[in-house]
Amino acid sequence: RSLRAAFGQETPAPFDAARVIRGFDRVWAMGLFEAVWVDLEAAPGGAQLVLEVRESPPAAIELGWTFDEADEVNAFTRLRHRNFFGHGEGLDVTILGGARDSGASAVLQGDGLWQRSIGYLAGGELQEERPVVYEGGRELGRAAFSRDVAFVGAQASFGPNVVLQAKAFAGRIRSEERRGLTAEREDKYRMLKGLVAWDRLDDRDLPESGAALSVRGERSLRALDGVRDYWRVRVDGRAAWSPAGGAVVMEAMARAGFSGRDVPDYDLHRIGGPRFLPGHPREELWARQVLGFAGSAGRDLRGFRVTLEAGAGGAWDRREQMSLRGLRWGA
């Protein structure tokens, strides 16, 4: 039933190749099949479409390790099931361990069982985040934020490039006292978050063409017994193109973050290297308002992309302080 709904062909109907291709793409995007193909066969009074699929193993385990100068060694183990209830629902259970993050999270995501235009999300996390805190470029140590949070949400897609998402969060966040941060405290966390995303990039990691834009908004729900009263907005843009016959790939990125009222340390916007502040640590600057720009020129060589990059970023406490003259630059 889920496969038929994704393919979306009504019978009998005139043959429409473009519509068949769109249905084929939707079936492939379900992520449940390692092979999908369509046959056109002769039938009395016309033709018959036959959709054939070969299912992928629904369960998988993923392992990853990273090392960098600021956060040292971090690792994750993810248990993933792509068809948890038999209608294409995805369940991800992730366990993190390392200098920066430790804990576990679970996310269940799927389309509606009968109306596939509206999907749902649910999940939670028990996690401790320990990002590095800096002051004037000098490392002060690691913060410690413990998040015990659950959420439910819904999402809707409009064609293959646009998605809307809304989620409601409830839980608590504990902040340990650290140098450069406020005193130890525990906050009740009640938050409504929204996302609007448009994506036409041809590849997420190494794009050669296209553009993407996303807008994220958050508002605390103090009427539901939340302690903090604040809001946040973040806008991210990215574009790539290949002039000169594709020999060189140009890429541009921009980010703007705004917030107001009683923003806690754990929800301050962060910006840093290597993209927006080349030569600076990742997430070096924490503030209520941030602004960043980056550009690069690259060339693909034997499966790798070698790039020259330049970027600029800044962070401010109040919006009226924001200015291009306050940006830090690097390459």
HELIX and SHEET records of a PDB file:
HELIX    1   1 SER A    2  PHE A    7  1                                   6    
HELIX    2   2 ALA A   17  ALA A   29  1                                  13    
HELIX    3   3 ARG A  222  LEU A  224  5                                   3    
HELIX    4   4 ALA A  244  GLY A  246  5                                   3    
HELIX    5   5 ASP A  265  ASP A  267  5                                   3    
HELIX    6   6 ARG A  319  GLN A  321  5                                   3    
HELIX    7   7 LEU A  324  GLY A  326  5                                   3    
SHEET    1   A 2 PHE A  33  ALA A  43  0                                        
SHEET    2   A 2 GLY A  46  GLU A  55 -1                                        
SHEET    1   B14 ALA A  59  ASP A  68  0                                        
SHEET    2   B14 GLU A  72  HIS A  81 -1                                        
SHEET    3   B14 GLY A  90  GLY A  98 -1                                        
SHEET    4   B14 ASP A 101  ASP A 111 -1                                        
SHEET    5   B14 ILE A 118  GLU A 129 -1                                        
SHEET    6   B14 PHE A 145  PHE A 158 -1                                        
SHEET    7   B14 VAL A 162  SER A 175 -1                                        
SHEET    8   B14 ARG A 185  ASP A 199 -1                                        
SHEET    9   B14 GLY A 210  SER A 220 -1                                        
SHEET   10   B14 TYR A 230  TRP A 241 -1                                        
SHEET   11   B14 VAL A 249  ARG A 261 -1                                        
SHEET   12   B14 GLN A 289  LEU A 301 -1                                        
SHEET   13   B14 PHE A 304  TRP A 316 -1                                        
SHEET   14   B14 ARG A 328  GLY A 330 -1                                        
SHEET    1   C 2 VAL A 132  GLU A 135  0                                        
SHEET    2   C 2 ARG A 138  ARG A 142 -1                                        
SHEET    1   D 2 HIS A 269  ILE A 271  0                                        
SHEET    2   D 2 LEU A 285  ALA A 287 -1                                        
END                                                                             
